[in-house]
């Protein structure tokens, strides 16, 4: 299944703009959420085909939201790529245990992100 609709979840306006611009120019339809709570509302209203999830956010963090999505029968098939400034191996392992399909460290390399999306 080719991915067309992507939800970016990040509390940083700069990150949201950077990723939105990159993905829009690459032909994807992009929606954004500023928090984990907003992301859950948007996902239920209009299920994306991929989620790019930040970890460190006010309220529910990216690990918690990823776990919530993974436990929801209607949403668990939506792949999640964590995009975080947390660069420890333990963070990557924990993200995968919560249900993430992949993990990228910020600043995200555009070619690497596009390759990982294409591989899904």
Secondary structure, 3 states (H helix, E strand, C coil): CCCCEEEEECCCHHHHHHHHHHHHHCCCEEEEECCHHHHHHHHHHCCCCEEEECCCCCCCCHHHHHHHHHHCCCCCCCEEEEEECCCCHHHHHHHHHHCCCEEEECCCCHHHHHHHHHHC
